[in-house]
Amino acid sequence: MFFASIAHAHDLYDRLPADSFVVKWAWDPALILFVILGWLYWRGLKAFRGPLPVKPWQIACFFTGILVLIISLIPPIDPLSDQLFFVHMIQHLMVTNIGVPLMMLGVPFFIVIRGISPWTRRHVYFPLIRRKGLMRLLHFFSRPLPALILFQANFFFWHVPYWYNLALLNDYYHLIQHGTFSLTAILLWRNIIDPHPMRATLPLPARILFLVTIMATSIALSVGLTFADEVWYAYEGRPIPGWWTWGHQIDQHLGGLIMWVPGEFLDLIAMTAVFFVWVRREERKERLLEKKTLAAITN
């Protein structure tokens, strides 16, 4: 019933004039997940007594990330991504390169657990984490290399024309696409971002290498999209907004440029942040070593 109502909403929207101001609201699982996470995070913050384990800037980052994620999955961006490829690229960057990283800076799971009701923790959460098979699977895909491979494989899978068109023209695959982009981004950024009290096992230099790998592979795809002589995806059969008059070829080229320039710039910002955290930690280690050496000499 839930998916049928979504499909019906898509059909109604597709029968509207291309320049209509009426837009669809597709409540997909990824959107629902982020709304629930935001609500549980708020409950979790209120549940703490005394000083909070996170800083104000982390809380601000979390809710900013949640807001970006919600905006990316509702009208006008979501329905326009079914009509214009470059809007789909904007949506993709909002989810994987802006929303999820900002959300992870707020250490969401540490706070969200406190926001879950005692009954839910007792009867749902604890029984789930006691399932060894499920936890082994989650632990495996949360590790750095599997998380990177899964993120990259998902990224290229959904940009293969056959699968992209399937998600473009079929509501069920469209929802799966949103879910897998969100999930793989969370797994990836969990290994790159580790603000207190969360700690990732991946060394900081390796995190920079991860981001370089992501940049290199996305550049390869974005260059192909930007300079392709033919349209890769099935936007010709979709209604197009009246304000867009440049055709599908220019739409694809613009989408490739958005993936290329703003996308790589966001990755570069992340690399710079990781680099400065690395330098700061190394300086802290040197100061600590100097203090220990001085104390040993003095004694």
C-alpha positions in Angstrom: 0.0 0.0 0.0 2.8 2.4 0.9 4.7 1.8 -2.4 1.5 1.8 -4.4 0.6 5.3 -3.1 4.1 6.6 -4.0 3.8 5.1 -7.5 0.3 6.7 -7.9 1.8 10.0 -6.8 4.5 9.7 -9.5 1.8 8.9 -12.1 -0.2 12.0 -11.2 2.8 14.2 -11.3 3.9 12.9 -14.7 0.5 13.8 -16.2 0.8 17.4 -15.1 2.1 20.1 -17.6 5.9 20.3 -17.7 5.9 23.8 -16.3 3.3 23.2 -13.6 4.1 24.5 -10.1 2.4 21.5 -8.5 5.1 19.0 -7.4 5.0 15.5 -5.9 6.0 14.6 -2.4 7.5 11.1 -2.4 7.9 9.8 1.2 10.6 7.3 0.5 12.4 5.2 3.1 15.6 7.4 3.1 13.6 10.5 3.8 11.7 8.8 6.6 15.0 7.5 8.0 16.5 11.0 8.2 13.4 12.6 9.7 13.4 9.8 12.4 17.1 10.3 13.1 16.6 14.0 13.6 13.7 13.4 16.0 15.6 10.7 18.0 18.7 13.0 18.1 16.7 15.8 19.6 15.2 13.3 22.2 18.7 12.0 22.9 20.1 15.4 23.7 17.2 16.1 26.1 17.8 12.7 27.8 21.3 13.6 28.9 21.8 15.0 32.4 24.6 17.5 33.0 27.1 18.5 30.3 26.4 17.1 26.8 28.9 14.7 25.2 28.9 16.7 22.0 29.7 20.4 21.4 27.3 23.0 20.1 29.1 23.1 16.7 28.5 19.3 16.4 24.8 19.7 17.1 24.6 22.5 14.5 26.4 20.3 12.0 24.0 17.4 12.6 20.8 19.3 12.2 22.2 21.2 9.2 23.1 17.9 7.6 19.6 16.5 8.3 18.0 19.6 6.8 20.2 19.3 3.6 19.2 15.6 3.3 15.5 16.3 3.7 15.6 19.2 1.2 17.4 16.9 -1.3 14.7 14.3 -1.1 11.5 16.5 -1.3 10.1 18.8 -4.0 11.2 20.6 -5.9 14.6 18.8 -6.1 13.4 15.2 -6.1 10.8 15.5 -8.9 13.1 17.7 -10.9 15.8 15.1 -10.7 13.4 12.8 -12.7 13.3 15.4 -15.4 16.8 16.9 -15.6 20.1 15.0 -15.2 22.0 18.0 -13.7 19.4 18.3 -10.9 20.0 14.6 -10.1 23.7 15.4 -9.8 22.9 18.2 -7.4 20.7 15.8 -5.4 23.5 13.2 -5.4 26.1 15.7 -4.0 23.7 17.0 -1.4 23.2 13.5 0.0 26.7 12.0 -0.3 29.0 15.0 -0.1 27.2 17.5 2.1 24.3 16.1 4.1 25.8 12.8 5.3 29.2 14.2 6.3 27.6 17.0 8.2 25.3 14.6 9.9 28.2 12.3 10.9 30.0 15.3 12.5 27.3 15.3 15.1 28.1 11.8 16.2 24.5 10.7 15.5 24.4 7.1 16.7 25.9 7.9 20.1 23.1 10.4 20.7 20.3 8.6 18.9 20.6 5.5 21.1 19.7 7.8 24.1 16.7 9.1 22.2 15.2 5.6 21.7 12.5 4.8 24.3 13.5 2.2 27.0 10.9 -0.2 25.6 12.3 0.0 22.1 15.9 -0.5 23.4 14.8 -3.5 25.4 12.6 -5.2 22.9 14.1 -4.1 19.5 17.6 -2.6 19.8 19.2 -5.1 22.2 17.8 -8.2 20.5 19.1 -6.9 17.2 22.6 -6.3 18.4 22.7 -9.7 20.0 22.3 -11.4 16.6 25.8 -12.4 15.8 25.3 -12.9 12.1 23.8 -9.5 11.6 26.5 -7.8 13.7 29.3 -9.6 11.8 27.8 -8.4 8.5 27.4 -4.8 9.8 30.9 -4.9 11.2 32.4 -6.2 8.0 30.8 -3.5 5.8 31.6 -0.8 8.3 35.3 -1.5 8.0 37.3 1.0 5.8 38.1 -1.1 2.7 34.7 -2.8 2.3 32.9 0.5 3.0 35.0 2.2 0.2 34.4 -0.6 -2.2 30.7 -0.7 -1.5 30.4 3.1 -1.9 32.3 3.1 -5.2 30.5 0.0 -6.6 27.1 1.6 -5.7 28.1 4.9 -7.3 29.1 3.3 -10.6 26.3 0.7 -10.6 23.6 3.4 -10.5 25.3 5.4 -13.3 25.3 2.4 -15.7 22.6 3.5 -18.2 20.5 0.4 -17.9 20.3 0.6 -14.0 20.0 4.4 -14.1 17.1 4.3 -16.5 15.5 1.6 -14.4 15.6 3.9 -11.4 14.5 6.8 -13.5 11.4 5.1 -14.9 10.5 2.7 -12.0 9.5 4.0 -8.6 10.6 0.9 -6.7 14.2 1.1 -8.1 14.1 4.9 -7.5 13.5 4.3 -3.8 16.2 1.6 -3.7 18.6 4.0 -5.3 18.0 6.7 -2.7 18.4 4.1 0.1 21.7 2.7 -1.2 23.2 6.1 -1.8 22.4 7.1 1.7 23.5 3.9 3.4 26.8 3.6 1.5 27.6 7.2 2.2 27.0 6.7 5.9 29.3 3.7 6.0 32.0 5.5 4.1 32.0 8.8 6.1 31.9 6.8 9.3 35.5 5.8 8.5 36.6 9.4 7.6 34.9 11.5 10.2 35.5 10.7 13.9 34.8 13.7 16.1 34.9 13.0 19.9 33.7 10.6 21.3 33.6 8.6 18.1 36.9 7.1 16.8 37.5 5.6 13.3 40.1 2.9 13.0 41.4 4.2 9.6 44.7 6.2 10.0 44.4 9.9 8.9 46.8 9.6 6.0 44.8 6.6 4.7 41.6 8.7 4.9 43.2 11.3 2.5 44.1 8.4 0.2 40.4 7.2 0.3 39.2 10.7 -0.7 41.8 10.9 -3.5 40.5 7.5 -4.8 36.9 8.8 -4.7 38.0 12.0 -6.5 39.9 10.1 -9.2 37.0 7.7 -10.0 34.3 10.3 -10.1 36.5 12.5 -12.4 36.6 9.6 -14.9 32.8 9.4 -15.0 32.2 13.2 -15.0 34.6 13.7 -17.9 32.7 11.0 -19.9 29.4 12.7 -19.2 30.7 16.2 -19.9 32.1 15.3 -23.3 29.8 12.5 -24.5 28.4 13.0 -28.0 25.1 11.2 -27.1 22.6 11.2 -24.3 23.3 8.3 -22.0 20.1 8.2 -20.0 16.4 8.0 -20.9 15.3 11.6 -20.1 13.9 12.0 -23.6 10.7 10.3 -22.5 10.2 12.4 -19.4 8.3 15.7 -19.1 10.7 18.6 -19.1 10.2 21.9 -17.3 9.2 24.8 -19.6 12.0 26.9 -18.3 14.6 24.4 -19.6 15.2 25.1 -23.3 18.7 23.8 -23.9 17.9 20.2 -24.6 19.0 16.9 -23.0 22.6 17.0 -24.4 23.4 20.3 -22.6 21.6 18.9 -19.5 23.9 15.9 -19.4 27.0 18.1 -20.0 26.0 20.4 -17.2 25.4 17.4 -14.9 28.9 16.1 -15.7 30.4 19.5 -14.9 28.5 19.6 -11.6 29.9 16.2 -10.7 33.3 17.3 -11.8 33.8 20.8 -10.4 31.6 21.3 -7.3 31.9 17.5 -6.5 35.7 17.5 -6.6 35.7 20.8 -4.7 33.7 19.2 -1.8 36.1 16.3 -1.7 39.0 18.7 -1.7 37.5 20.5 1.3 37.2 17.1 3.1 40.8 16.3 2.3 42.0 19.6 3.6 40.0 19.2 6.8 41.5 15.7 7.3 45.0 17.0 6.6 44.7 19.8 9.2 43.4 17.3 11.8 46.3 15.1 11.0 48.8 18.0 11.4 47.2 19.1 14.7 47.4 15.6 16.1 51.0 15.2 15.1 51.8 18.5 16.8 50.0 17.4 19.9 52.1 14.2 20.0 55.3 16.2 19.6 54.4 18.5 22.4 53.6 15.5 24.6 56.8 13.8 23.7 58.8 17.0 24.5 57.1 17.2 27.9 57.9 13.6 28.7 61.6 14.1 27.6 61.9 17.3 29.6 60.4 15.5 32.7 62.8 12.6 32.3 65.8 15.0 32.0 64.7 17.0 35.0 64.2 13.9 37.2 
